[in-house]
Amino acid sequence: EIGALADRYSFEVYLVNAPVYEGLYENSAYLGYLAGVQQKMAEFASDSPLVYHIEAVRTFPAELMQNPDHLILQGAVEYTHWVIEQITLLRNQ
């Protein structure tokens, strides 16, 4: 399990939601699915003080998406910067 590995080898793990197409994020069925994913990631994070769950979800317009959860290069660059910001915010708490 990821928490046990983090503890054993003393490394931090940041669990982050995949990028999501903004139209999908407005779908109630998807939000139900996402709630389950969020709950599972929170459970993983509770296994170790070195595992962190970033609950925020970053959505993107269709023109930056290859498909509903994969970005083209420009979107990937934006998403990477966003993830860095989220980790920085978490670490500065």
C-alpha positions in Angstrom: 0.0 0.0 0.0 1.2 3.5 -0.8 1.0 4.7 2.8 3.2 1.8 4.0 5.8 2.5 1.3 5.8 6.2 2.1 6.4 5.4 5.7 9.0 2.7 5.1 11.1 4.8 2.6 10.2 8.3 4.1 8.8 9.9 0.9 5.8 12.2 0.5 2.9 11.2 -1.8 0.4 13.7 -3.2 -2.8 12.3 -4.5 -4.3 14.6 -7.1 -7.4 14.4 -9.2 -6.9 13.9 -12.9 -7.8 16.9 -15.1 -11.5 16.9 -16.1 -13.4 18.2 -19.0 -15.6 21.1 -17.7 -18.7 19.7 -19.3 -18.2 16.3 -17.6 -17.7 18.1 -14.2 -21.2 19.5 -14.6 -22.7 16.0 -14.9 -24.4 14.7 -11.8 -23.5 11.1 -12.6 -19.9 12.0 -12.9 -20.0 14.0 -9.6 -21.3 10.9 -7.9 -18.4 8.8 -9.3 -16.0 11.6 -8.3 -17.3 11.6 -4.7 -16.4 7.9 -4.5 -12.9 8.6 -5.9 -12.4 11.5 -3.4 -13.4 9.3 -0.5 -11.0 6.5 -1.5 -8.1 9.0 -1.9 -8.9 10.5 1.5 -8.8 6.9 2.9 -5.3 6.4 1.4 -4.2 9.7 2.8 -5.3 8.7 6.3 -3.0 5.7 6.2 0.2 7.8 6.6 1.2 11.3 7.7 3.3 11.4 4.5 0.3 10.9 2.1 -1.7 14.0 1.2 -4.9 14.3 -0.7 -5.5 17.4 -2.8 -9.2 17.6 -3.0 -9.5 20.4 -5.6 -10.5 19.5 -9.1 -9.1 21.4 -12.1 -11.4 21.5 -15.1 -10.5 22.4 -18.7 -12.5 23.5 -21.8 -12.8 21.0 -24.7 -10.1 22.7 -26.8 -7.5 21.8 -24.2 -8.6 18.2 -23.9 -7.6 15.2 -26.0 -10.5 13.3 -24.4 -12.5 13.7 -21.1 -9.5 13.2 -18.8 -6.4 13.7 -21.0 -5.0 17.1 -22.0 -3.1 18.3 -25.0 0.3 19.9 -24.4 -1.0 23.4 -23.5 -3.5 22.0 -21.0 -0.8 19.7 -19.5 1.4 22.7 -18.9 -1.4 24.6 -17.2 -2.3 21.5 -15.1 1.3 20.9 -14.1 1.6 24.5 -12.8 -1.7 24.2 -11.0 -0.5 20.9 -9.3 2.7 22.7 -8.2 0.6 25.5 -6.7 -1.7 23.1 -4.9 1.3 21.2 -3.4 2.9 24.5 -2.4 -0.3 25.7 -0.7 -0.6 22.4 1.2 3.0 22.5 2.3 2.7 26.1 3.5 -0.3 25.4 5.8 
